Structure formats: structure tokens, C-alpha cells
């Protein structure tokens, strides 16, 4: 589920490093056709791990392990569901992945800085030059603390293809027992000249992205699982059973909240209280 996908980011990192962005305004939860003006054809990954709508003239270039990547006819690219595992430590650009860890970066760093480090890491490992990025805005998403932090980010940049615009939804999940944490990214980029025209299409693609609950639970699960409690006594066994039940309930709620808030972009007033919203559960 957590496949690095840094090689995908590396191919565009020299363009995207300046572009930590997401012109992802909150929208009403949508189906495959999130907007009447944007017609999307349903696409499901071969392993059934994710689905999304594909606009006419666009091509899917990757679809597996909850990741869907597609390109548009005017130089647009959309990445959905990329997951990078970070160790909570000082950032070391160019660090080689090991034991499932993609990079080191401080957990306390602001989300825009984390995304910049991820893109810089992708560029460093591929030998691509980096450009300065200009952050336009970062709008936090309402989520329960157990899910970590998510934000919509907007930025612009100039790269090898000229002026570009990017929109993204970026999440850092909580630290796990091993001092590591997952980072999940939905990102779209387009040449500045067509960005305004392409934005509704990108937003519709984002809104159409879906991950089945079992896959989403795995995606949101800690990279390093805490060691099991010893079941040497009946009391310990009972505690383990209770922990298992509570853990399953928590996983279901986390998956539901992530789906509603991050993927479906549900407004706060329509989010249940268990997801950080105001609507009764």
C-alpha cells in the first residue's frame, strides 16, 4: 500500500518543488461526474484498490496499490494516493530508502515544508535540479487528531516547462510506535496558461477518487505496529480483546473520516462530530 512512489515525484520534482499547491476548494461530495460540465469515465485500478473518473482525452498511466496517475492533453498531470513513509528526524536530502522508509524529516515541521522536503528528496535521488517554489495558501482540513493533519495547498512556480500551477491535498498521519509516519498526497499540476481552464477538471477528478474501506484502513494503518501486549493472564487477554475491538472501531472511524473529509471534501457542517465536524453522529 505504501509503495514509495518517489520515482513518480522525482520525474516532476524540478517542476513541483516550487509548487506546493492545491486550488482544491471544498466541494459537495460528488460521484463520478462531480460537475455537470466535467464528464468523467469511471476507472478502477486492476487490483480493485482505488477508482477515479477520467476526463475525455486523458490517459491513465498508473493504477495500483491505491495509486492512480493520469495525464491530460494540455500538459496536465494528476497523482492520486501517493504515500511516502518518513522517519521523525532531521531532513537529509538524497537519503536512500531503507526498511520501507522513504526519507527523514521532522514530524513537527509545517505541512507545506514537509511537502517541499518530499519533493526535494525526489529530486535529489534522481539528480534533478530544483527551483524555488512560491506558496500561495495552505488551508487546514477539519479532521480528528487521531488522523493527523491535512491541508489544501496552492502555489505557482516556473520550471523546465515554463510557469506552472499546482493544487494538492497533503496529509501527515500520526507518529507510530517506531517513530515513523505516513504522508499521503493528492496532487494536480498544469501549465499556468491552462491552469484556470483545467482547475474544474482536476477538482472533479479529486472528488471522484475513492478507496474501498479495507484498502483505506491499510493505507491509514501505522507503518510500524506497536508490539502486542502479553496475554499471560486472563486479565491481559481481556485487555487484548478490548484493545482489538477498540482498534477495529477506530480504524473504521478513521477510514470513514478520511473518506468524508479528504476524499469527498465534505464541508465541516456536514461532517459528523467524530470526524471533527458539527453534525451529530
C-alpha positions in Angstrom: 0.0 0.0 0.0 2.7 2.4 0.9 4.9 1.9 -2.1 7.4 4.8 -2.3 6.2 6.4 -5.5 9.1 8.9 -5.0 10.2 7.9 -8.5 6.9 9.4 -9.8 7.5 12.6 -7.9 11.1 12.7 -9.0 10.1 12.9 -12.6 8.3 16.2 -11.9 10.1 17.4 -8.8 12.1 20.0 -10.5 8.8 21.5 -11.6 6.8 20.8 -8.5 9.3 21.9 -5.8 8.1 25.4 -6.3 4.6 24.3 -6.4 3.2 23.0 -3.2 -0.3 23.7 -4.2 -3.9 23.0 -4.1 -6.7 25.1 -5.6 -8.9 22.5 -4.0 -11.8 24.4 -2.7 -14.3 22.5 -0.6 -17.0 20.9 -2.7 -20.1 18.9 -2.1 -19.4 15.1 -2.2 -19.7 14.0 -5.8 -20.0 10.9 -7.8 -18.0 10.1 -10.9 -19.4 13.2 -12.5 -18.6 15.8 -9.8 -19.7 18.7 -12.0 -22.2 18.7 -14.9 -19.6 20.5 -17.0 -17.0 17.8 -16.5 -17.8 14.4 -17.8 -15.7 11.6 -16.3 -15.4 8.0 -17.4 -15.1 5.6 -14.4 -11.8 3.9 -14.0 -10.9 1.2 -11.4 -7.3 0.0 -10.7 -6.6 -3.5 -11.8 -6.2 -4.7 -8.2 -9.5 -3.0 -7.2 -7.7 -0.8 -4.7 -9.0 2.6 -6.0 -11.2 4.2 -8.5 -11.5 7.6 -10.1 -13.1 9.4 -13.0 -11.1 10.0 -16.2 -11.9 13.0 -18.4 -12.2 12.7 -22.1 -8.8 12.9 -23.8 -6.9 12.0 -20.6 -4.9 8.8 -20.2 -4.3 6.7 -17.1 -0.6 5.9 -16.7 -0.7 4.0 -13.4 -3.3 2.3 -11.3 -2.4 0.0 -8.4 -1.9 -0.1 -4.6 -4.5 2.8 -4.2 -2.4 5.0 -6.5 -3.9 6.4 -9.8 -1.9 8.6 -12.1 -3.2 10.2 -15.3 -2.2 12.8 -17.8 -4.2 15.4 -19.8 -3.9 16.7 -23.4 -2.6 20.1 -22.3 0.3 19.0 -20.2 -1.7 18.3 -17.0 -0.8 15.5 -14.6 -2.8 14.2 -11.6 -1.4 12.0 -8.9 -3.8 10.4 -6.5 -3.0 8.5 -3.4 0.9 8.6 -3.3 2.1 7.5 0.1 5.6 8.3 1.5 6.9 7.0 4.8 9.1 9.4 6.8 11.2 8.9 9.9 10.9 11.6 12.5 14.5 13.0 12.2 16.4 15.8 10.6 15.9 16.1 6.8 18.6 14.5 4.8 18.1 15.2 1.1 19.2 12.4 -1.1 18.9 9.8 1.6 18.4 6.3 0.1 15.2 4.4 1.1 15.7 1.5 3.5 13.4 -0.7 5.5 10.3 0.9 3.9 11.4 4.4 4.9 11.4 6.9 2.1 13.1 9.8 3.9 13.8 11.5 7.2 12.0 14.8 8.1 10.8 16.4 11.4 7.3 15.5 12.3 6.8 18.9 13.8 7.5 20.7 10.5 4.6 22.6 9.0 2.8 20.6 6.2 4.0 22.9 3.4 7.6 22.4 4.5 7.1 18.6 4.6 5.7 18.6 1.1 8.7 20.7 0.0 11.1 18.2 1.6 9.4 15.2 -0.1 9.7 16.9 -3.5 13.3 17.9 -2.8 14.0 14.3 -1.8 12.5 13.0 -5.0 14.6 15.5 -7.0 17.8 14.7 -5.1 17.5 11.0 -5.6 17.0 11.4 -9.3 19.6 14.1 -9.9 17.0 16.7 -11.0 17.7 20.4 -10.4 15.3 22.2 -8.0 13.6 25.6 -8.4 12.3 27.9 -5.8 8.6 27.5 -5.0 6.1 30.2 -4.1 3.4 29.1 -1.6 0.1 30.9 -2.2 -2.1 29.4 0.5 -2.5 26.5 2.9 -6.0 25.7 4.2 -6.2 23.1 7.0 -8.8 20.4 6.7 -11.1 19.6 9.7 -10.0 16.1 11.0 -9.9 14.3 14.3 -6.5 14.3 16.0 -6.2 10.6 15.6 -5.9 11.1 11.8 -3.0 13.6 12.0 -3.1 16.8 9.9 -4.3 17.5 6.3 -4.3 20.7 4.3 -5.1 22.1 0.9 -2.2 23.9 -0.6 -2.0 26.4 -3.5 1.2 27.5 -5.3 2.8 28.6 -8.5 6.3 28.1 -10.0 8.5 28.3 -13.1 10.1 25.1 -14.2 11.5 23.4 -17.3 8.1 23.7 -18.9 7.6 27.3 -18.0 5.2 28.8 -15.5 3.1 26.1 -13.8 0.3 25.9 -11.2 -0.3 23.0 -8.8 -3.1 22.0 -6.4 -2.8 19.4 -3.8 -4.3 17.8 -0.7 -1.5 16.7 1.6 -1.8 14.7 4.9 0.7 13.7 7.6 -0.6 10.8 9.7 0.3 10.5 13.4 3.6 9.2 14.6 3.7 5.4 15.1 5.5 3.2 17.6 8.7 3.2 15.5 9.0 6.9 15.2 7.8 6.9 11.6 4.7 8.3 9.9 2.9 8.2 6.6 2.3 11.1 4.3 -0.5 10.9 1.7 -0.7 13.2 -1.4 -3.3 14.0 -4.0 -1.8 16.4 -6.5 -2.5 18.0 -9.8 -0.3 20.2 -12.0 -0.9 22.2 -15.2 0.9 24.9 -17.2 -0.1 28.3 -16.0 -1.6 29.2 -19.3 -4.3 26.5 -19.0 -4.5 26.2 -15.2 -7.7 28.1 -14.8 -9.3 26.1 -17.5 -8.0 22.8 -16.1 -8.8 23.5 -12.4 -12.5 22.4 -12.6 -11.4 19.1 -14.3 -8.7 18.5 -11.6 -11.2 19.2 -8.8 -13.7 16.8 -10.4 -11.0 14.1 -10.6 -10.1 14.7 -7.0 -13.7 14.4 -5.9 -14.2 11.2 -7.9 -11.3 9.4 -6.2 -12.4 6.5 -4.0 -10.6 3.8 -2.0 -12.5 0.8 -0.7 -12.7 0.7 3.1 -10.4 -2.3 3.6 -7.7 -0.8 1.4 -8.1 2.6 3.1 -7.8 1.1 6.5 -4.5 -0.5 5.5 -3.3 2.8 3.9 -4.0 4.7 7.2 -2.5 2.0 9.4 0.8 2.7 11.2 3.9 1.8 9.3 5.4 0.3 12.5 2.9 -1.6 14.6 3.2 -1.5 18.4 4.3 -4.8 19.9 1.4 -6.9 21.2 0.6 -7.0 24.9 1.5 -10.2 26.6 -1.6 -12.5 27.2 -0.1 -14.3 30.2 -3.2 -13.8 32.3 -6.9 -13.7 31.8 -6.9 -10.0 32.6 -4.2 -9.3 30.0 -6.1 -11.4 27.5 -9.3 -9.5 28.2 -7.4 -6.2 27.7 -6.1 -7.5 24.4 -9.6 -8.4 23.2 -10.8 -4.9 24.2 -7.9 -3.3 22.5 -8.6 -5.3 19.4 -12.2 -4.3 19.4 -11.4 -0.6 20.0 -8.7 -0.7 17.4 -11.1 -2.1 14.8 -13.7 0.6 15.7 -11.0 3.3 15.5 -9.8 2.0 12.1 -13.4 2.1 10.8 -13.9 5.7 12.1 -10.5 6.9 10.7 -11.3 5.4 7.3 -14.7 7.0 7.3 -13.4 10.4 8.4 -10.6 10.4 5.9 -13.0 9.4 3.1 -15.5 12.1 4.0 -13.1 15.0 4.7 -10.1 14.4 2.5 -11.5 12.4 -0.5 -15.1 13.6 -0.6 -14.2 17.2 0.6 -17.3 17.2 2.8 -18.0 20.7 4.4 -17.5 20.9 8.2 -21.2 21.4 8.8 -21.9 18.1 7.2 -19.1 16.2 8.9 -20.1 14.1 12.0 -18.7 15.2 15.3 -16.5 12.1 15.4 -14.7 13.5 12.3 -14.3 17.0 13.7 -17.5 18.4 12.3 -20.6 19.7 13.8 -23.2 17.2 12.7 -24.4 14.7 15.3 -23.1 11.1 14.7 
